[in-house]
């Protein structure tokens, strides 16, 4: 039935979209979404304000709002000290808690229409019947597990299908207070984590659990609001931090959303939408809509600029949605509840999300196609289209969509299917060609052994290879086989020159750029080709090399090293022989591997880097005639010298910047006075 409704809705939305696009011109805020590159971009209006809800005489200072399955609206009002119930049209139906509540800050209604209220001043949670009769109150838990010094100041409340209460208390750093319907304290649930740091990682690695228990530990922030979805999964927000500000908790209390889902530190409330999506309200009036996977859909709303227009808020305090997808926002300072309804554009995207969340990627394709027709820059739509193409075995199209949004896993799966299909069609031909080439090579070697047919070609190659510059460049291969002897030839017999070393540095830079441009998408690390800057790449590659050469020369000169500056300059690039030889093949290999073979790419990169470091160690030892431990000391001293040079350059830069600002200010002052 749901699919039929969505299908009929599609036709209506397509017809209505021009009208609502025009209506979007009157909203006082911009709507943003996430582009294919992962940046925020402006898009069509997703929600338009349609008016105020209820009577201004019934609402004074709303703290929270909740909408039940019947679309009845419950407003927790600290001004009237009551919970007011409205129908979906804003007519007042019931007042709850008169004479009992002092400062209701949170409200929730379960499936049996029982009303739960968090009262901050009374430091209690109340449970009322559907008619408003008080059934039970939940004061401070008496269990010793709760603690004698643990604060109990209920602010927000939600209840699961088993009747267990999840209470957000002010300063409750132990997590959400979980209480059974009979008032039994069940424990703390979903304690927040602190952002991991290098110090915490080292501390965890070097200390035992007993030692950590006696140390001063950083206290995690307390959650500030809560919501629960139809599956019983709990969502929380935490203000004042930028790590795990929005969490979706499983039954074990673990967060299943990205800890970096948002960096907004002033979040106020969270509410579930009708399609598994959820809305987060910030104190500046901005409203953030996410799908069930934590993908950002829209940002809309804003702070009142003094014009008192709908869609802007002075002191937003609560958010809720009804079954029609309308968004209700309470404004504590104005004493109002504003209603925003989705546009055709938002409804089209929601239709796609509904089917996408159920795994019906093919069925959702028509919605995403229409969304992309309206705005081709929406990353989520391209990702969903990629899933639809993949299910229909249109792997080339899926590959393009996944690459556009940076979906490495989807790209890898699609590429695996394309590669598998190509191998099934061409593998026999490839083997035939390889066998043919091997046979030709064997025949040539046999004929050369009998009649010497390759002797003229071999002679010309030897003559060509004997040219000085080419011989110096080809000397690079000897470092891969006999690095110790090779450095002896560099230092004693001058087998290579500064010119050949400089050419190899240029070749290294060219290969570095080749790697940047032609590394396979899976291994590119999200770097866009448009972000590559030749000058910056030059600095990133050669600045550490130059620092090393200069620092090593300075340190080695003090420590009686025998190497000259030119020896270090030449030896450094020849030490990078494995990189020069292997970088291009590894880059080409990255274009035919999937995530399943990721270990091969990492392995060869580690071999390449490790091999180069070993040769570099041998270079320092042989060039400067150090013993083993002298070489080790030299390397560490070189690294320390590099850090000192960087620090000195940074200090000089800061001082020069201040001097320039000072001189500029004097010149401007003189010009003004003249």
NUVOLO-847256 format. One line per field, with one value per residue (C-alpha): residue in one letter; z, x, y. Coordinates in Angstrom, 3 decimals, padded with zeros to 6 digits. Each point is the difference from the previous one (the first is absolute). Layout:
<pts>
code	[A/...]
z	[Z/...]
x	[X/...]
y	[Y/...]
</pts>
This chain:
<pts>
code	[X/X/X/X/X/X/X/X/X/X/X/X/X/X/X/X/X/X/X/X/X/X/X/X/X/X/X/X/X/X/X/X/X/X/X/X/X/X/X/X/X/X/X/X/X/X/X/X/X/X/X/X/X/X/X/X/X/X/X/X/X/X/X/X/X/X/X/X/X/X/X/X/X/X/X/X/X/X/X/X/X/X/X/X/X/X/X/X/X/X/X/X/X/X/X/X/X/X/X/X/X/X/X/X/X/X/X/X/X/X/X/X/X/X/X/X/X/X/X/X/X/X/X/X/X/X/X/X/X/X/X/X/X/X/X/X/X/X/X/X/X/X/X/X/X/X/X/X/X/X/X/X/X/X/X/X/X/X/X/X/X/X/X/X/X/X/X/X/X/X/X/X/X/X/X/X/X/X/X/X/X/X/X/X/X/X/X/X/X/X/X/X/X/X/X/X/X/X/X/X/X/X/X/X/X/X/X/X/X/X/X/X/X/X/X/X/X/X/X/X/X/X/X/X/X/X/X/X/X/X/X/X/X/X/X/X/X/X/X/X/X/X/X/X/X/X/X/X/X/X/X/X/X/X/X/X/X/X/X/X/X/X/X/X/X/X/X/X/X/X/X/X/X/X/X/X/X/X/X/X/X/X/X/X/X/X/X/X/X/X/X/X/X/X/X/X/X/X/X/X/X/X/X/X/X/X/X/X/X/X/X/X/X/X/X/X/X/X/X/X/X/X/X/X/X/X/X/X/X/X/X/X/X/X/X/X/X/X/X/X/X/X/X/X/X/X/X/X/X/X/X/X/X/X/X/X/X/X/X/X/X/X/X/X/X/X/X/X/X/X/X/X/X/X/X/X/X/X/X/X/X/X/X/X/X/X/X/X/X/X/X/X/X/X/X/X/X/X/X/X/X/X/X/X/X/X/X/X/X/X/X/X/X/X/X/X/X/X/X/X/X/X/X/X/X/X/X/X/X/X/X/X/X/X/X/X/X/X/X/X/X/X/X/X/X/X/X/X/X/X/X/X/X/X/X/X/X/X/X/X/X/X/X/X/X/X/X/X/X/X/X/X/X/X/X/X/X/X/X/X/X/X/X/X/X/X/X/X/X/X/X/X/X/X/X/X/X/X/X/X/X/X/X/X/X/X/X/X/X/X/X/X/X/X/X/X/X/X/X/X/X/X/X/X/X/X/X/X/X/X/X/X/X/X/X/X/X/X/X/X/X/X/X/X/X/X/X/X/X/X/X/X/X/X/X/X/X/X/X/X/X/X/X/X/X/X/X/X/X/X/X/X/X/X/X/X/X/X/X/X/X/X/X/X/X/X/X/X/X/X/X/X/X/X/X/X/X/X/X/X/X/X/X/X/X/X/X/X/X/X/X/X/X/X/X/X/X/X/X/X/X/X/X/X/X/X/X/X/X/X/X/X/X/X/X/X/X/X/X/X/X/X/X/X/X/X/X/X/X/X/X/X/X/X/X/X/X/X/X/X/X/X/X/X/X/X/X/X/X/X/X/X/X/X]
z	[000.000/000.826/-003.463/-001.707/002.035/-000.899/-003.663/-000.112/001.918/-002.655/-002.711/002.299/000.979/-003.597/-000.850/003.135/-000.055/-002.174/002.387/003.101/-001.633/-000.514/003.595/001.093/-001.066/003.080/002.718/002.126/000.097/-002.322/-000.205/-000.244/-000.786/-000.612/-003.476/-001.775/001.278/003.597/000.303/001.066/-002.945/-000.308/-001.400/-000.572/003.034/001.877/002.634/-000.035/003.094/-000.171/003.234/003.780/001.805/002.738/001.786/001.414/003.133/000.718/-000.444/002.029/000.207/-001.799/000.980/-001.967/-002.488/-000.792/-002.628/000.510/-002.555/-000.305/-000.916/003.318/001.147/003.596/001.101/003.242/001.168/002.888/-000.170/000.665/001.990/-001.929/-002.882/-002.609/-002.496/-003.434/-002.948/-003.378/-000.850/003.117/002.103/003.694/001.296/003.457/002.679/002.147/003.266/001.290/003.627/-000.215/-002.534/000.738/-003.004/-002.611/-002.432/-001.749/-001.141/-001.554/-000.806/-000.332/-002.099/002.790/-000.005/003.406/000.392/001.534/001.158/001.196/002.625/000.563/003.100/001.813/-000.973/-001.003/-002.983/000.007/-001.786/-000.817/-001.492/-003.343/001.884/001.927/003.324/001.707/000.240/001.342/000.758/-000.370/002.455/000.613/-000.192/003.450/-001.364/001.231/-003.620/-000.874/002.449/002.791/-001.772/-003.485/-001.054/-000.809/-001.885/-002.700/-003.169/-002.765/-000.068/-002.402/000.528/-001.896/-000.867/003.177/002.123/001.035/000.519/-001.457/001.893/-001.024/003.145/000.300/000.621/-000.223/-001.334/000.658/-002.894/-000.374/003.193/-000.690/002.274/-000.190/-000.127/003.625/000.993/000.280/-000.942/-002.890/-000.408/-002.216/-003.753/-002.886/001.832/-002.257/-001.040/000.000/-003.207/-000.329/000.106/-000.373/003.746/000.746/-002.465/001.582/003.473/-000.909/-001.509/002.980/002.981/001.421/000.862/003.695/-000.666/-002.190/002.708/002.393/-002.528/-000.736/-002.964/-002.248/000.740/-003.087/-000.755/000.987/-002.742/-000.287/-001.880/-001.147/-002.436/-000.797/-003.316/-000.846/000.345/003.517/-000.952/002.150/-001.489/002.058/-000.581/002.081/000.065/000.673/-001.833/-003.610/000.454/-000.203/000.233/-001.492/001.005/-000.996/002.726/-000.393/002.806/001.488/000.114/-002.825/-002.588/-003.546/-001.694/-000.993/002.992/-002.367/-001.417/000.985/001.688/001.067/003.701/000.763/-000.659/001.867/-000.858/-002.119/-001.386/-002.191/-003.392/-001.560/-002.396/002.415/-000.594/002.927/000.610/002.202/001.166/000.834/002.258/-002.954/-001.589/-002.614/-000.525/-001.220/-001.615/-000.276/-001.431/002.092/-000.964/001.230/-003.445/000.078/-002.162/000.588/002.141/000.256/002.363/001.791/002.702/000.089/-001.374/001.546/-002.877/001.922/-003.097/-000.010/-000.352/002.292/003.763/003.027/002.536/-001.532/002.662/-001.533/-003.274/-000.971/-003.179/-000.770/-002.286/-002.958/000.301/001.345/002.384/003.209/001.692/003.406/000.712/003.716/-000.220/-002.398/001.646/-003.352/-001.910/-003.704/-002.619/-003.098/-002.682/-002.627/-003.592/-003.030/-000.277/003.576/-000.412/-003.119/001.885/002.932/-002.346/-001.230/003.555/001.142/-002.659/000.242/003.750/-000.686/-002.497/-002.952/-002.086/-003.386/001.119/001.367/-003.290/-001.388/003.043/-000.097/-003.725/000.643/002.879/-002.261/-002.678/002.517/001.411/-001.576/002.766/002.848/001.051/001.741/-003.176/-002.083/002.591/-000.024/-003.801/000.167/002.194/-002.442/-002.978/001.873/000.786/-003.690/-000.940/-001.759/001.508/-002.206/000.979/003.652/-000.152/-001.268/002.676/002.846/-001.185/-000.156/003.697/001.190/001.014/000.033/001.070/-002.709/-002.581/000.970/-000.278/-003.396/-001.268/001.200/-002.112/-003.051/000.463/000.474/-003.180/-001.954/001.323/-000.992/-003.522/-000.517/002.382/-002.533/-002.541/002.543/000.847/-003.696/-000.562/003.015/-001.129/-003.498/001.313/002.181/-003.004/-002.142/002.754/000.398/-003.767/-000.231/002.872/-001.555/-003.401/001.623/001.824/-003.247/-002.508/002.057/-001.779/002.905/000.127/-002.154/002.111/003.203/-001.240/-000.866/003.423/001.735/-002.031/000.832/003.690/000.219/-000.465/003.212/000.995/-000.940/001.842/003.113/-000.186/-000.550/002.949/002.034/-000.508/001.820/003.197/-000.001/-000.022/001.654/001.932/002.108/-003.025/-001.854/002.638/-000.072/-003.744/000.642/002.679/-001.283/-003.771/-000.808/-002.146/000.065/-000.171/001.348/-003.459/-000.046/003.582/-000.964/-002.943/002.360/002.328/-002.987/-000.899/003.609/-000.149/-003.317/001.479/003.109/-002.189/-002.008/003.245/001.009/-003.347/-000.842/003.300/-000.110/001.481/002.799/001.237/-000.651/003.494/-001.131/-001.710/-002.984/-003.095/000.031/003.429/-001.279/-000.137/-001.689/002.247/003.209/-001.046/-000.736/003.493/001.655/-001.775/000.099/003.218/002.220/-002.340/000.043/003.781/000.350/-002.287/001.693/003.549/-000.623/-001.455/002.982/002.574/-001.735/-000.347/003.765/000.661/-002.313/-002.831/-003.187/-002.461/-001.997/-000.781/-003.583/001.275/002.177/-002.821/-002.413/002.540/001.141/-003.427/-000.780/003.358/-001.330/-002.851/001.111/-000.088/-003.432/-001.365/001.693/000.278/-003.559/-000.033/003.370/-001.257/-003.104/002.146/002.164/-003.014/-000.266/003.698/002.158/003.759/000.266/-001.213/002.010/001.965/-003.200/-000.583/003.630/-000.028/-003.080/001.279/003.303/-001.799/-002.171/002.941/002.287/-002.664/-000.610/003.724/000.296/-002.927/001.507/003.261/-001.920/-001.873/003.220/001.425/-003.097/-001.096/003.457/001.026/003.211/002.070/000.442/003.214/-001.233/-003.006/002.251/002.087/-003.161/-001.321/003.223/000.242/-003.630/000.705/003.053/-002.101/-002.624/002.691/001.331/-003.496/-000.529/003.383/-000.693/-003.436/001.555/002.633/-002.665/-002.069/002.961/000.857/-003.606/-000.249/003.095/-001.330/-003.321/001.830/002.151/-002.988/-001.943/002.926/000.229/-003.743/000.152/002.983/-001.826/-003.107/002.066/001.809/-003.211]
x	[000.000/002.880/001.531/-003.324/-000.334/003.528/-000.605/-003.183/001.781/002.701/-002.406/-001.432/003.447/001.180/-003.046/000.306/003.768/-000.078/-002.494/002.027/003.248/-001.591/-001.166/003.572/000.853/-001.778/001.814/002.407/002.784/002.148/-000.203/003.246/000.889/003.153/001.543/001.706/003.358/-001.251/-000.401/-003.072/-001.798/-003.196/-002.944/-003.726/-002.116/-000.838/-002.387/-002.179/-001.556/-003.789/-000.989/-000.259/-001.520/-002.594/-001.122/002.492/-002.197/000.675/003.784/002.305/003.516/000.155/002.929/-000.732/-002.466/-001.045/-002.398/-001.601/-001.119/-003.397/001.665/-001.059/002.499/001.238/001.806/001.977/-000.342/002.061/-002.005/-003.411/001.608/-002.117/000.002/-002.513/-001.397/-001.196/-001.498/001.717/-001.927/001.127/-003.186/000.719/-001.165/001.491/002.148/002.150/001.880/-001.625/000.996/002.560/002.584/002.381/002.324/-000.825/002.902/-000.617/-003.047/-000.558/-003.136/000.070/-002.197/-002.581/-000.314/001.622/001.766/003.479/001.321/003.486/-000.251/003.284/-001.001/-001.752/002.860/-002.477/-001.514/-003.782/-002.232/-003.542/-002.909/-001.571/-002.565/002.689/-000.201/003.353/000.891/003.547/002.956/003.656/002.283/003.672/000.939/000.768/002.242/003.617/001.028/-001.318/002.377/-000.557/001.661/-001.334/-002.216/-003.645/-001.508/-002.314/-000.134/-001.183/-001.789/-000.736/-001.454/000.536/-002.677/000.714/-000.824/003.575/000.735/003.095/000.602/002.382/001.214/002.019/003.658/-000.569/003.450/-000.607/-002.452/-003.755/-001.864/-001.975/-002.965/-002.616/-003.670/-000.340/002.732/002.869/003.370/001.341/003.337/001.647/-000.236/002.098/002.661/001.719/003.608/002.731/001.832/002.998/003.390/003.610/000.454/-003.015/001.155/003.466/-001.540/-002.290/002.921/002.353/-002.353/-002.204/-003.688/000.885/002.541/-002.443/-002.658/002.306/000.975/-001.763/-002.238/-001.660/-003.737/-002.184/-002.693/-003.578/-002.629/-002.486/-002.983/-001.447/-002.390/-000.963/-001.046/-002.533/002.649/000.887/003.360/000.877/001.371/001.756/001.610/002.706/000.560/003.374/002.110/000.901/000.574/-002.973/-002.429/-002.712/-000.145/-002.185/000.313/-000.431/-001.246/003.497/000.223/002.540/-000.161/-000.683/000.284/003.241/001.555/000.718/-003.521/-000.117/002.138/-002.888/000.466/-003.300/-002.555/-003.279/-002.415/-000.409/-003.140/-000.843/-001.666/-002.637/002.452/002.771/001.594/000.728/000.176/002.441/-000.655/002.812/-000.231/000.596/-003.246/001.630/-001.698/002.013/-001.749/001.769/-001.027/000.077/003.645/001.147/000.297/-000.773/-003.023/-000.819/000.895/-002.651/-001.440/001.960/000.272/-002.510/001.612/-002.603/-002.477/-002.215/-000.510/-001.202/002.814/002.313/000.222/001.025/000.594/-000.865/-000.530/-001.611/-000.685/-002.481/-001.542/-003.423/-001.027/-000.264/003.624/-000.795/002.588/-001.086/002.451/-000.601/001.394/000.463/000.451/-002.869/-002.312/-000.949/000.039/000.802/-000.946/002.099/-001.142/002.089/000.066/-000.410/003.784/000.354/-002.881/001.617/003.256/-001.873/-001.728/003.395/001.356/-002.964/000.608/003.784/-000.075/-001.977/002.612/-002.357/002.637/-001.563/-003.426/001.555/001.716/-002.918/000.049/003.733/-000.146/-002.561/002.063/003.064/-002.089/-000.779/003.555/002.759/002.514/-001.573/002.461/-002.501/-002.071/003.013/000.946/-003.515/-000.001/003.271/-001.679/-002.913/002.333/001.960/-003.123/-000.922/003.513/000.758/003.467/001.520/-002.713/000.284/003.764/-000.474/-002.570/002.080/003.129/-001.921/-000.887/003.199/-001.652/003.073/-001.828/-002.656/002.643/002.070/-002.973/-000.956/003.580/000.344/-003.022/001.375/003.441/-001.479/-002.035/003.075/002.098/-002.652/-000.017/003.730/002.031/000.565/001.217/002.366/001.506/000.387/001.873/002.252/000.776/000.706/002.369/001.770/000.393/001.393/002.469/001.137/000.426/002.058/002.249/000.471/000.829/002.349/001.797/000.495/000.670/000.387/-002.837/-000.355/003.695/-000.307/-002.913/001.849/003.085/-001.993/-001.657/003.362/001.292/-003.097/000.191/003.644/-000.837/000.917/-003.325/-002.037/002.456/-000.393/-003.782/000.019/002.369/-003.199/-000.699/003.180/-001.374/-002.794/002.483/003.215/-000.658/003.195/002.284/-001.975/000.613/003.679/000.006/-001.857/002.419/003.326/-000.320/-002.563/-002.050/-002.951/-000.285/-002.112/-001.604/-001.212/-001.278/-001.896/-001.587/-001.078/-001.552/-001.975/-001.037/-001.112/-002.154/-001.535/-000.777/-001.454/-002.384/-000.774/-000.941/-002.250/-001.825/-000.183/-000.386/-003.181/-003.100/-000.163/003.491/-000.126/-001.226/-002.765/002.399/-001.604/002.137/-001.111/001.641/003.488/002.301/003.395/001.720/-001.413/000.865/003.563/000.268/-001.524/002.468/003.248/-000.245/000.608/002.781/001.741/-000.363/001.511/002.966/000.829/-000.538/002.013/002.887/000.025/-000.253/002.546/002.505/-000.097/000.312/003.001/-001.920/002.017/-002.810/-000.085/-003.188/000.030/000.408/-003.090/-001.927/000.857/-000.274/-003.469/-001.616/001.797/-001.226/-003.520/000.671/-002.792/-002.496/001.162/-000.187/-003.211/-002.213/-001.358/-000.728/-001.764/-002.041/-001.033/-000.795/-002.346/-002.296/-000.742/-000.436/-003.116/-000.370/000.342/003.610/000.730/002.654/002.048/000.175/000.938/002.573/001.839/-000.077/001.502/002.666/000.857/000.274/001.767/002.539/000.755/000.461/002.443/002.063/-000.161/001.395/002.809/000.650/000.517/002.222/002.216/000.177/001.025/001.951/-002.005/-000.427/-003.495/-000.914/001.681/-002.294/-003.037/001.024/000.618/-003.485/-001.753/002.104/-000.859/-003.719/000.355/001.886/-002.768/-002.592/002.114/000.353/-003.768/-000.612/002.489/-001.519/-003.459/001.153/001.662/-003.196/-002.118/002.427/000.218/-003.787/-000.229/002.692/-001.827/-003.269/001.782/001.620/-003.288/-001.837/002.606/-000.205/-003.803/000.156/002.441/-002.195/-003.067/001.793/001.469]
y	[000.000/002.306/-000.490/000.731/003.193/001.092/-000.789/002.100/002.717/000.176/001.166/002.644/001.205/000.338/002.068/002.091/000.591/003.154/001.618/-000.784/001.052/003.397/000.013/-000.576/003.529/001.378/-001.954/002.062/-002.599/-002.060/-003.775/-001.954/-003.588/-002.065/000.017/-002.893/001.351/-000.011/003.779/001.952/001.587/001.984/-001.914/000.377/000.776/-003.188/001.390/003.086/001.621/-000.125/001.724/-000.152/-002.951/000.334/003.110/002.458/000.148/-003.666/000.109/002.256/-001.482/-003.366/-002.222/-003.152/-001.461/-003.568/-001.372/-003.408/-002.587/001.730/003.307/001.523/002.624/000.274/003.168/000.169/003.614/001.380/003.212/-001.560/-002.864/-002.483/-002.437/001.130/-002.500/001.185/-001.833/000.197/003.170/001.868/-000.335/-000.433/-003.382/-000.386/001.602/-002.257/000.558/003.169/000.490/-002.804/001.076/002.862/000.080/-002.657/-000.189/-003.324/-001.973/-003.426/-002.031/-003.789/-002.298/-000.224/003.810/000.278/003.339/000.204/003.362/001.013/002.750/001.794/001.964/-002.869/-002.321/-002.676/-001.756/-000.382/-002.510/001.090/-001.896/000.874/002.109/001.893/-001.863/-000.451/-003.679/000.001/002.193/-000.947/001.759/-000.420/-003.704/-001.438/-002.737/000.187/-000.642/003.451/001.656/002.440/002.942/-000.625/002.950/-000.696/002.928/-001.481/002.058/-002.340/-003.330/-002.837/-003.476/-003.252/-002.592/-001.973/003.026/000.770/003.688/001.699/003.229/002.762/001.707/003.179/-000.826/-003.754/-000.868/-003.706/-000.061/-000.355/-000.900/-003.186/-000.754/-002.771/000.928/-001.071/002.459/-002.503/001.457/-002.094/001.723/002.576/-000.438/001.300/002.007/002.526/-000.443/002.601/000.769/-002.352/001.684/-001.112/000.287/-002.193/-002.650/-000.107/-000.089/-002.913/-001.897/000.443/-000.341/-002.736/000.337/000.289/002.745/001.934/-000.169/001.871/002.659/003.245/-000.702/002.523/000.133/-000.515/002.577/-000.722/-000.574/002.858/-001.455/-003.290/-001.705/-003.583/-001.559/-002.720/-002.724/001.091/001.530/002.997/003.227/002.653/003.368/001.650/003.747/001.569/-002.594/-000.747/-003.759/-002.365/002.890/-002.245/-003.654/-002.946/-002.621/-003.744/-002.215/-000.125/003.798/000.225/002.739/-001.254/003.381/001.669/001.799/002.899/000.250/003.674/002.635/002.243/000.712/001.770/-002.739/000.335/-002.814/-003.137/-001.626/-002.982/000.422/-002.272/-001.730/-000.902/003.395/002.265/003.752/001.874/003.549/002.428/003.022/002.319/-001.190/-002.209/-003.358/-002.996/-002.945/-003.387/-003.341/-003.186/-000.638/003.411/001.623/003.708/000.828/003.658/002.997/002.696/002.613/002.696/002.638/002.831/003.171/002.284/-000.287/-002.445/-002.175/-003.589/-002.504/001.979/-000.505/002.017/-002.781/-003.389/-002.654/-003.088/-001.813/-002.718/-001.425/-001.420/-002.868/002.377/001.069/003.474/001.438/001.766/002.388/001.558/003.466/000.606/003.780/000.686/-002.526/-001.533/-003.264/000.361/-002.565/-000.720/-002.397/-001.809/001.189/-002.258/-000.159/-001.268/-002.454/-001.420/-000.521/-001.530/-002.450/-001.156/-000.240/-002.098/-002.648/000.275/-000.686/-003.184/-001.167/000.573/001.779/-000.707/001.219/003.206/000.826/002.027/002.260/000.566/000.694/002.709/001.409/000.189/001.655/002.729/000.157/-002.081/000.832/-001.976/-002.674/-002.276/-000.277/-001.008/-002.618/-001.441/-000.051/-001.928/-002.620/-000.216/-000.427/-002.657/-002.021/000.135/-001.176/003.286/000.021/002.707/002.468/-001.062/000.521/003.550/000.870/-001.443/001.795/003.263/-000.167/-001.707/-003.271/-002.244/-003.174/000.332/000.888/-003.046/-002.370/001.403/-000.123/-003.607/-000.967/001.854/-001.553/-003.455/000.357/001.181/-002.874/-002.549/001.409/000.655/-002.153/-002.768/002.555/001.548/-003.389/-000.802/003.278/-000.615/-003.535/001.305/002.678/-002.552/-002.314/002.825/000.939/-003.611/-000.374/003.197/-001.067/-003.454/001.486/002.530/-002.782/-001.945/002.785/003.215/001.856/002.469/000.877/003.192/001.277/-000.839/001.832/003.132/-000.083/-000.247/002.939/002.028/-000.930/001.007/003.693/001.779/001.587/-003.052/-002.235/002.131/-000.193/-003.772/-000.324/000.372/-003.701/-000.982/001.536/-002.539/-002.888/001.261/003.239/-000.167/-000.358/002.640/002.653/-000.856/000.757/003.283/001.159/-001.334/-000.397/002.735/-002.365/002.443/003.783/002.807/000.291/-003.604/000.364/003.157/-001.823/-002.780/002.582/001.311/-003.554/-000.558/003.139/-001.123/-003.421/001.648/001.997/-003.141/-001.739/002.899/000.033/-003.695/-001.844/-002.064/001.588/-002.582/000.900/003.740/000.823/002.348/002.421/001.724/000.591/003.632/000.411/-000.865/003.025/-000.408/002.529/-001.417/-003.552/001.168/001.446/-003.078/-002.284/001.954/002.022/-003.070/-001.186/003.390/000.225/-003.462/000.741/003.306/-001.333/-003.154/002.008/002.371/-002.776/-002.243/002.855/000.554/-003.753/-000.406/-001.597/-000.446/000.679/003.199/001.885/-001.278/-003.569/000.340/001.691/-002.813/-002.807/001.038/-000.288/-003.258/-001.323/000.539/-002.445/-002.415/002.885/001.159/-003.562/-001.200/003.102/-000.077/-003.777/000.229/002.952/-001.939/-003.038/002.082/000.418/-003.729/-000.845/000.086/000.339/-003.776/000.345/003.135/-001.885/-000.458/003.749/000.664/-002.819/001.260/003.591/-001.152/-002.041/003.014/002.393/-002.458/-000.924/003.674/000.672/-002.889/001.320/003.500/-001.390/-001.694/003.259/001.967/-002.723/-000.383/003.646/001.229/-003.144/-000.451/-003.148/-001.444/001.831/003.153/-000.135/-000.418/003.030/001.974/-000.755/001.029/003.156/000.788/-000.332/002.263/002.552/-000.085/000.780/002.883/001.482/-000.203/001.652/002.808/000.639/000.145/002.502/002.145/-000.110/001.131/002.809/001.169/-000.043/002.199/002.344/000.328/000.728/002.607/001.726/-000.098/001.586/002.793/000.701/000.129/002.334/002.311/000.013/000.880/002.829/001.410]
</pts>
